[in-house]
Amino acid sequence: MKWWHGQKPGVGMVPVKKTWAPYLIMVRIRRLELVVFDMAGTTVDDRVDGVPLVLRSYDDAFRSKGIEVPMEVLNEQRGRDKWTVIRELGGEDAEEIYAHFNATLLGNTHQVSEVHGASEAFRFLKRNGVRVALNTGFPREVATRIIDHLAWKREGLIDSWTCSEAVGKSRPDPAMVHALMSGLGVEDPSTVMKIDDTAKGIEEGLNAGAVTLGVLTGTQTRERLLRAGPHDIIQSVRDLPGYLNTEGYV
């Protein structure tokens, strides 16, 4: 069990923002009911020919209308609703850029794979009575194809999923996490864990009141994720079962 500052959801000692009380307290709360995973970069390896599909699709789509967006700007948008990003950066050409972006994604969904250990992490959670859900900034059609391609729903490895298009709000708004909780009958956000490879996804989890972990299998650095304030960072979802056992969450 770790020592943390303040109070967080979960089991153990609890980290909070530095502006909170600078003393240590011990908090014991209920076990996890639900873990919400991001998709691209967290559970889905979207690299095609070594380049993340999302970033390549953004770049191709903007360039199709003569717009050059620096890659570091695009990388900072990871985790957000894709239409929201393109609407903000694409100006009057946004609809055509989005159509190009979506078509590129749809044409490559068969090339993505799962991040090593994702299915094993899902199975571990299910064996321990924890429900498993996915959320994503992908368009609904793209997310559906990826989930079908990876057979996670078909094999009973996930209980639910949603996307920003479905809830009508983009990260870091916690609407997707709240929608999944509501659909699965989970009322207490302190029994929920959010896992994400992006700063926006980490902020989403914190805004939902969930225990929030970063993973380093995406394109954003540890330093960038730390600035978002996760409760902890692990290397990959492959390491989640060991982490949950060690920290007493299951």
N, C-alpha and C positions, 0 to 999 in steps of 0.2 A: 504494500500500500504506500502511495506517495504522500508527501506533505505538500499541501497547496495553500494558497492565500484565499481567504474568503469563502464563498459558497457557490458550488456549481451543481448541476444535476449529475447523478451517477453515484458511484460508491467510492468512498475514499476521501482524501484531503483535496480541497477544492481551490482552483485558481480563479481569480477575478481580475478585472482591470486594475491598474496600479492606483487609480484614484479612489478605490474602495479602501476599507479599514485595513491597516497594515499589521493585523494580528492573525494568528493561525487558529483555526477552529476545526473540529472534526465533525463530519457530517455523514450519517449513515442513511441511505435512502433505498427505495425499492430497486429490484433488478431491472434490467432492460426489457422492454416489451417490443421495441421496434428499432431497426437500424435502416436508415435511408442513405443509399449510395448514389452519388453522381454517376454518370455514364462515361463520356469521353475523357480519357486521362486517368480515371479512377478505377472503373471496372472494364471499360472498353479501350483496347489499344487501337487507336484510329490512325496509326501511322501507315501510310501507303508509300512504298519506295523510300522509306525513311523520313518522310515529311508528314506531320500531323494533317489529316484530311481536312479538319475544320479550318486550319490556317491556310492551307493551299486553296480551299474552296472560296474562302473570303478573298484572298489575293487575286485569284483568277476572275472572280465575279466583279470586283472593283475595276480591275484592269480592262475588262471588256467594255467599260464605259470611259476609259482613259483616266481613271482615278487611281493614284498611287497612295496607298496608306502604309506607313512604315510598319514593318513586322512587329516591332515592339509595341506599337499602338494596338494592333490586332491581338497580340498575345495578352495584353491587359484586359481585353474584352472577354476572354475565355470564361465560360460559366454563365454568361448572360444569355437572354433570349436573342436568337439570331436576327429576327426581324427588327427588334428594337435597335440592335447595333447598326444594321444596314440603313435603317430609317434615319438614324442620327448622323451617319457618316456619308450616306449616298446622295443626299439632297433630292433634287427632282427626279433623279434616275433610280431612286431606291427600289421601286417595284420591279423594274427590269433587272437590277442587280440581284435582288432577292430571288427572282425566278431562276437566274443563272446559277446562283449559289445552291439553291435547293436541288436543281437538276444534277449538279456535280456531285452532291452528297448522295442522292438517290442512285446515281450510276456507279457508286463505289461502295455501297453498304456491304456487298458480298466479300469485300477485301478486308474488312475489319476483323479483329479477333478479340477474345477476352484477355484482360490483364491476367498474367499468370497468378493462379491462386484464387481468382474471383469465385468460381463455382465451389471450391473447397470451403471458402469463407461462408458462402450462402448455406451450404450443407451443415456446417458447424453450428450456425445460428439456428437453423431449423431444428437440429437435434436437441438444442438447448431451449426450445420453446420460444425463440425470439422471431418475430415476423420480419420479413425482408422486403424492402421496397426500393425502387429506383426513381430518380427524378433527373430532368435534363432540360437544357436550353435548346435542344434539337427540335425542329418542327415535328409535329405529331406523326406524319407519314414516315419521316426518316427514322424516328425512334422505334416505330412499330416494325419496320423492316429489320433494324439491327437486333431487336429483341427476338424476332422470329428467326433470324439467321443464327443467333447464338443459342436458340432453343431453351432459354432460361424459363420462360413461362410454360412452355410445353412440357418441360421436365419437372415442373413444380418447384423450381428453385427460388422463385420470387412470388410474393403474395399480391403485389400491386405495383403500378408505376404511373407516373404522370409527367407532364411537360409544361413549360411556361405558356405555350400556346393554349393548352387546355384550361389553365386557370386564369389566363389573361393578365398575368403580372410576371415581371422579370426579377431574377435575383439582383440584389440581396433581399428583396421582399420575401418573407417566409411563407407566402401563400401556398407554394407546392407542398411544403412539409405539413402545413396545417390541413391541406386537402387529403393527403395520405393518412394522417392521423384520424381524421374524421371518417374516412372510408373504411378504416380498419378498426374503428372503435377504441382508439387510444386517446385518452383524455389528458393525461399528465405529460407535458413535454419533458419533464425531468427523467422520464423513463425511455426517452428517445435519444438515439445517437445519429448524428449526421457526419458523413465521411465524404471529403471532396479534395480535389487537387488544385482548386483555384481559390483566390482570395474572395471573390464574390460568393462562391459556394460556402466558404467558411463563415462569412458574414451572414449568409442566409440561415445557417444552422444556429448561430448565436442569437439572431433576431427571433428565431422560433423558440428559444429557451432550451435548446437541446444540447447535450454533450456533443462537442464538435471536434473532430479529428481531421488534420490535414494528412495527405499522402503525397509522396514525391515522385509519382509515376507520370505526372503531366509535364507541362512546359514552363511552369512558374517555379521559381527558386524557393528554397527553404526560407530565405530572408524575406521574400515577398509574402509568403504564407504567414510567417511569424508576425508581420505587421498587421495582419487581419485579426490576430488574437485567438487562435485556436486553443482549446484546452490541452492539446498535445499533438505531436506529429509522429507518424510512423512511416517507414519506408514505403510500404505497399499494403494493399488489402491482403496479400499473402500472409502478412505478419499479424493480421487482426485476431485470429483465434488465440495465439499466444499472449497477445496484449490483453485481451479480455479476461483470460484466465489469471494472468499475473495481477491485474488491477481489481479483480473480484467482481467484475460486471456480470459474470455468468456462473 
